[in-house]
């Protein structure tokens, strides 16, 4: 089972990041809360409905009309309670309860009774057979309470038709907990046209895993997390495979610099980077490594890159390969705290052989990115010869090449990365809007920092440099990956504030690393 904390030995501190629970665990969380608070199910539902209603009232005044679509389960019960509370506050509300199987959960049944007892609902329809859809326009707020986090199969039939009707309207759609049709984790086999496209998702207690996966973004809209005070004891004691890194925990693993430090005690990183025409990748990775605090950085690169690097990164040490335009040599690593390989290397066969030889003989932590990963993908038999505890930093396309085929969506790719990390004993940093770190012991850590402005050439080279700089400073592989992805995204957020997402380039991330460090320290 995964550990509940990440130990960073040098600082004797722990990361106890926020756990992400599965849909099954969330239902267990509800049950535990009701049993141990204690609180009746109908009262816990009312607590959730009050939070949902408050969030809606905060955003919209009474000039908007509300149409509530409620399903037969507890998500429908939430929706019915919200409809009643809105009506009691003077909002115009119509309610459509879908009970085609003529079987409601107990709490849904009770909330239906409460809705029918109130005199303030404009219209209430229980749909048992035929459905005559209401008029939806740009002045309508649809509250989607058809299905929530308990859904375990794609929508079909009449419910799919209702979803499509809502999606084709001009109404603003607010989904309760999850957009109906979207499952909390795996949507690999889902029917995408049968999922509500929400403008706002009011999710309860915490984000669900699906909300961190890129291909689900079109269905979620803005996400707001509402605290409904589920049991803290359950959250503390229950193990999870998924964690979201949190700012205060990251602050705790920063290593303080000794006042007697000198460049020889701050670590020496070796970076294999650049071929003819790709010197920029070497510049970005080495600059980022230095900005992250490494005492010394040596760049092993072809002679053709010498002048560019000497001018662009005068602090770095140049080490020239015997070839003028690509890398063919390996280097003894006794004098280095880490080796990074990949940025701008190209895919020359001699370079590939040198990279694999270097990986197998390195006596320090190794980071593989970009073309180093592509070379492994080109020589898949080499994958079985890799030493353990490598750090791999692929973007989605690079990972798909590594895994030997196209992934069927973000969840499938994450599952493959999770399996590969354990099989290889490697740290796999799967880059994306929410970069995800898959560890050798089976944990998946989700990084919340970063923004779309970082979707620019060279951002990955910067991350390679940051992780390498942290390894040189003496962080463990695990801590370097965790702190590295968080710093990378935080510096990107600082750059977005300064330059705007549209105008950001990778070197802006490096320029904002000092601001990111200052915030954490």
WOTAMO-V301233 format. One record per pair of residues at least 6 apart in sequence whose ideal C-beta (glycine too) atoms are under 6 Angstrom apart, sorted by the first residue. I is the first residue (numbers start at 1). GAP is how many residues later the second one is. If there is no record, write none. Layout:
i: {I/I}
gap: {GAP/GAP}
This chain:
i: {1/2/2/2/5/5/6/7/8/8/11/13/13/15/17/17/17/17/17/18/18/19/19/20/20/21/22/23/23/26/29/29/32/32/33/33/34/34/36/41/42/42/45/45/46/47/48/48/48/49/49/49/49/51/51/52/52/53/53/55/60/62/62/64/65/65/66/66/66/66/67/67/67/67/68/68/68/68/69/69/69/70/70/70/70/70/71/71/71/72/72/73/74/74/75/75/75/75/76/76/77/77/77/78/78/79/79/79/80/80/80/81/83/83/84/84/84/86/87/87/87/92/93/93/94/94/94/95/95/96/96/97/98/99/99/115/115/133/136/136/137/138/140/141/142/142/142/143/144/144/144/144/145/146/147/148/148/149/149/149/151/154/154/154/155/155/160/163/163/163/167/172/173/173/174/175/175/175/177/177/179/179/179/179/180/181/181/181/182/182/184/184/185/186/188/188/188/188/195/197/198/199/200/200/201/201/201/202/202/203/204/204/205/205/209/210/211/211/212/212/213/213/214/214/215/215/241/242/243/244/244/245/245/245/250/251/253/253/254/254/263/263/266/267/267/267/267/267/268/268/268/269/269/269/269/269/269/270/270/270/271/271/271/271/272/272/272/273/273/273/273/273/274/274/274/274/274/275/275/275/276/276/278/279/279/281/281/281/282/282/282/282/283/283/284/284/284/284/285/285/285/285/286/286/286/286/287/287/288/288/288/288/289/289/289/289/290/290/291/291/292/292/292/293/293/294/294/297/298/298/299/300/300/302/302/302/302/302/303/303/304/304/306/321/321/321/322/326/326/326/327/327/328/328/330/330/330/333/333/333/333/336/337/337/338/338/338/338/338/339/339/340/340/340/341/341/341/342/342/342/342/342/343/343/343/345/345/346/347/347/352/355/355/356/359/365/365/366/367/367/367/367/368/369/369/373/373/373/376/377/377/386/388/389/390/391/391/392/392/393/395/400/400/403/407/417/417/417/418/418/421/421/421/422/425/427/427/427/428/429/429/430/434/435/435/436/436/437/437/438/447/447/447/449/449/449/449/450/450/451/451/451/451/452/453/453/453/454/456/456/456/458/459/462/462/462/463/466/466/466/467/467/470/470/470/471/487/490/491/491/491/491/492/494/494/494/495/495/495/495/499}
gap: {238/239/440/441/9/11/9/7/245/471/242/239/240/234/226/227/228/229/232/226/228/221/224/189/222/219/163/126/161/123/201/205/199/202/197/198/7/10/195/66/65/68/32/62/35/181/30/156/180/29/32/33/36/175/177/30/150/29/32/147/81/28/29/77/27/75/20/25/27/75/27/67/73/75/11/15/27/75/27/75/77/6/9/10/27/75/27/75/76/27/32/32/31/33/70/72/73/101/32/69/30/31/34/67/98/64/66/97/31/32/35/30/10/12/30/31/34/7/6/33/34/30/28/29/28/29/40/26/29/29/31/29/29/27/29/6/9/32/33/35/33/32/31/31/24/29/31/31/29/31/36/52/31/34/33/29/30/28/29/35/32/36/37/40/26/39/34/18/31/33/30/27/25/26/26/21/23/26/26/27/16/17/19/40/16/13/14/15/13/37/24/26/24/225/220/221/223/224/24/22/23/22/21/22/19/20/22/22/24/22/22/24/23/25/33/6/9/12/222/234/197/198/196/218/194/195/203/202/202/202/204/200/202/241/236/269/226/230/266/267/32/33/29/27/28/70/205/206/28/68/69/20/25/28/69/199/203/28/66/69/14/15/28/69/28/55/69/8/9/12/70/71/7/8/27/31/70/51/70/71/28/49/66/26/29/62/63/180/17/19/23/62/29/30/174/177/178/222/58/176/179/180/11/13/27/30/26/223/174/177/178/222/8/176/179/180/7/25/219/222/174/177/178/176/180/175/178/19/19/21/17/19/31/19/21/22/23/24/17/21/20/21/12/6/7/8/7/20/22/25/24/27/22/26/24/27/28/6/29/30/31/28/27/135/26/27/130/133/134/23/27/27/124/128/14/27/31/26/27/28/29/30/27/118/121/6/26/25/24/27/23/17/20/26/7/106/112/24/24/97/100/101/24/24/95/21/25/29/6/24/25/38/37/88/36/36/86/34/36/36/36/6/7/13/6/11/13/21/20/26/7/17/19/20/15/12/50/54/10/8/52/6/12/12/50/8/10/8/44/6/38/39/42/37/40/41/44/39/42/41/42/45/50/49/43/48/51/38/48/49/50/48/47/44/47/48/25/18/21/22/13/17/10/13/14/9/29/26/18/21/22/25/17/18/21/22/9/13/14/17/9}
